[in-house]
Amino acid sequence: MRHHLRREQTAGTRPWPGWSGASRAGQRFRSAVESVVLVCLLLAVVASAVVGAPVTLFCAVVGAWVVLAVIVGLRNVLDAGCAFMLLVVGVILVVDLATHGPGSLLP
């Protein structure tokens, strides 16, 4: 088995000389802000599905695609957007099942 650490490097040390504790804290803060924004957009989807406001649902979905493009970049936006859309479809199905009963799923 080959070790990937250099002789002077141990696990838990900084891999780059310019990587400081402040930048790690900033990265954690940015990650937390991104998570909060996505949770708020998902809660907006849930609220609009419960209330029955299709315009709000549409705006939340479009806003999520824009936010995901900023967060994950244009290269991975399709993957992240599809995962978010699966959550949206699940929310819509659960809300429809809860409000109209199991007969609403039949054609």
C-alpha contacts under 8 A as a table, 3 or more apart, distances in Angstrom:
res1	aa1	res2	aa2	distance
3	H	6	R	7.93
5	L	9	Q	5.82
5	L	10	T	6.67
5	L	11	A	7.70
6	R	9	Q	5.06
6	R	10	T	7.66
7	R	10	T	7.72
9	Q	13	T	6.85
10	T	13	T	5.94
14	R	17	P	6.81
14	R	19	W	6.62
14	R	20	S	7.84
15	P	19	W	7.57
16	W	19	W	5.45
17	P	20	S	7.75
19	W	23	S	6.48
19	W	24	R	7.37
20	S	23	S	5.41
20	S	24	R	6.49
21	G	24	R	5.09
21	G	25	A	6.20
22	A	25	A	5.04
22	A	26	G	6.15
23	S	26	G	4.87
23	S	27	Q	6.07
24	R	27	Q	4.97
24	R	28	R	6.20
25	A	28	R	5.04
25	A	29	F	6.13
26	G	29	F	4.99
26	G	30	R	6.14
27	Q	30	R	5.09
27	Q	31	S	6.14
28	R	31	S	5.05
28	R	32	A	6.13
29	F	32	A	5.06
29	F	33	V	6.19
30	R	33	V	5.08
30	R	34	E	6.16
31	S	34	E	5.14
31	S	35	S	6.20
32	A	35	S	5.09
32	A	36	V	6.18
33	V	36	V	5.10
33	V	37	V	6.20
34	E	37	V	5.18
34	E	38	L	6.30
34	E	71	I	7.07
35	S	38	L	5.20
35	S	39	V	6.12
36	V	39	V	5.07
36	V	40	C	6.09
37	V	40	C	5.12
37	V	41	L	6.26
38	L	41	L	5.05
38	L	42	L	6.17
38	L	64	A	7.01
38	L	67	V	7.86
39	V	42	L	5.01
39	V	43	L	6.09
40	C	43	L	5.00
40	C	44	A	6.13
41	L	44	A	4.96
41	L	45	V	6.31
41	L	60	A	5.86
41	L	61	V	7.75
41	L	63	G	7.59
41	L	64	A	6.38
42	L	45	V	4.98
42	L	46	V	6.31
42	L	60	A	7.74
42	L	88	V	7.62
43	L	46	V	4.95
43	L	47	A	6.06
44	A	47	A	5.08
44	A	48	S	6.00
44	A	56	T	7.69
44	A	57	L	7.30
44	A	60	A	6.32
45	V	48	S	5.23
45	V	49	A	6.07
45	V	56	T	7.62
45	V	57	L	5.40
45	V	60	A	6.05
45	V	61	V	7.36
45	V	88	V	6.93
45	V	91	V	7.83
46	V	49	A	5.15
46	V	50	V	6.17
46	V	91	V	6.38
46	V	92	I	7.72
47	A	50	V	5.14
47	A	51	V	6.09
48	S	51	V	5.13
48	S	52	G	5.61
48	S	53	A	5.00
48	S	54	P	6.85
48	S	56	T	5.85
48	S	57	L	5.41
49	A	52	G	5.02
49	A	53	A	6.51
49	A	54	P	7.46
49	A	57	L	6.82
49	A	91	V	7.60
49	A	92	I	6.14
49	A	95	V	6.70
50	V	95	V	6.25
53	A	56	T	5.52
53	A	57	L	6.38
54	P	57	L	4.91
54	P	58	F	6.08
55	V	58	F	5.07
55	V	59	C	6.16
56	T	59	C	5.05
56	T	60	A	6.07
57	L	60	A	5.15
57	L	61	V	6.21
58	F	61	V	5.18
58	F	62	V	6.16
59	C	62	V	5.16
59	C	63	G	5.90
60	A	63	G	5.00
60	A	64	A	6.03
61	V	64	A	5.03
61	V	65	W	6.38
61	V	85	M	7.90
62	V	65	W	5.16
62	V	66	V	6.37
63	G	66	V	5.12
63	G	67	V	6.08
64	A	67	V	5.04
64	A	68	L	5.90
64	A	81	G	7.74
64	A	84	F	7.96
65	W	68	L	5.08
65	W	69	A	6.15
65	W	77	V	7.55
65	W	81	G	5.98
66	V	69	A	5.12
66	V	70	V	6.51
67	V	70	V	5.13
67	V	71	I	6.13
68	L	71	I	4.92
68	L	72	V	5.77
68	L	73	G	7.28
68	L	77	V	6.05
68	L	80	A	6.78
68	L	81	G	6.82
69	A	72	V	5.74
69	A	73	G	4.95
69	A	74	L	5.43
69	A	76	N	7.82
69	A	77	V	5.21
70	V	73	G	5.48
70	V	74	L	7.60
72	V	75	R	7.66
72	V	76	N	5.89
72	V	77	V	6.12
72	V	80	A	7.57
73	G	76	N	5.84
73	G	77	V	6.04
74	L	77	V	5.18
74	L	78	L	7.93
75	R	78	L	7.62
76	N	79	D	5.55
76	N	80	A	6.43
77	V	80	A	5.19
77	V	81	G	5.73
78	L	81	G	5.05
78	L	82	C	6.01
79	D	82	C	5.28
79	D	83	A	6.35
80	A	83	A	5.15
80	A	84	F	6.23
81	G	84	F	5.02
81	G	85	M	6.03
82	C	85	M	4.93
82	C	86	L	6.21
83	A	86	L	5.17
83	A	87	L	6.57
84	F	87	L	5.11
84	F	88	V	6.32
85	M	88	V	4.84
85	M	89	V	6.13
86	L	89	V	5.15
86	L	90	G	6.14
87	L	90	G	5.04
87	L	91	V	6.15
88	V	91	V	5.05
88	V	92	I	6.20
89	V	92	I	5.09
89	V	93	L	6.14
90	G	93	L	5.13
90	G	94	V	6.11
91	V	94	V	5.20
91	V	95	V	6.07
92	I	95	V	5.21
92	I	96	D	6.01
93	L	96	D	5.12
93	L	97	L	5.99
94	V	97	L	5.04
94	V	98	A	6.03
95	V	98	A	5.06
95	V	99	T	6.10
96	D	99	T	5.27
96	D	100	H	5.83
96	D	101	G	7.46
96	D	104	S	7.10
97	L	100	H	5.52
97	L	101	G	4.93
97	L	102	P	5.66
97	L	104	S	6.50
97	L	105	L	7.18
98	A	101	G	5.72
100	H	103	G	7.14
100	H	104	S	5.76
101	G	104	S	5.94
102	P	105	L	5.83
102	P	106	L	7.63
103	G	106	L	5.49
104	S	107	P	7.68
